[in-house]
Amino acid sequence: METRCPEGAGQRQRSWLGAQHDSPGSRQGSRPASAKSVREYQQQNEQEQEQAAYYHRQEENHTPRPEKNITRHA
């Protein structure tokens, strides 16, 4: 019995690489366009994750903590 990937498992990545390769912005210089687009994609992804983490921390810092203000008993 031969083991195969599920139908279409590898096709998504191939079509993504193909789309990146066909985009006009990735055809610059003598380097392979696919390698450059993958590197650009990774950098963009890292920047987005850092931004999301930064904004999440900012939200946490500004979240009001009502339990600290309610403990006033005269």
URMOSUL-V863388 format. One record per backbone hydrogen bond with DSSP energy under -1.0 kcal/mol. CO is the residue of the C=O (numbers start at 1). NH is the residue of the N-H. E is the energy in kcal/mol with one decimal. If there is no record, write none. Layout:
# URMOSUL-V863388
CO | NH | E
CO | NH | E
This chain:
# URMOSUL-V863388
6 | 9 | -2.1
10 | 14 | -1.6
11 | 15 | -2.7
12 | 16 | -2.2
13 | 17 | -2.7
14 | 18 | -2.6
15 | 19 | -2.5
16 | 20 | -2.5
17 | 21 | -2.5
18 | 22 | -2.0
23 | 26 | -1.3
24 | 27 | -1.4
32 | 36 | -1.7
33 | 37 | -2.7
34 | 38 | -2.2
35 | 39 | -2.0
36 | 40 | -2.8
37 | 41 | -2.6
38 | 42 | -2.4
39 | 43 | -2.3
40 | 44 | -2.7
41 | 45 | -2.6
42 | 46 | -2.4
43 | 47 | -2.4
44 | 48 | -2.4
45 | 49 | -2.2
46 | 50 | -2.5
47 | 51 | -2.5
48 | 52 | -2.6
49 | 53 | -2.5
50 | 54 | -2.5
51 | 55 | -2.8
52 | 56 | -2.2
53 | 57 | -2.3
54 | 58 | -2.3
55 | 59 | -2.3
56 | 60 | -2.2
57 | 61 | -2.3
58 | 62 | -1.5
65 | 68 | -1.6
66 | 70 | -1.6
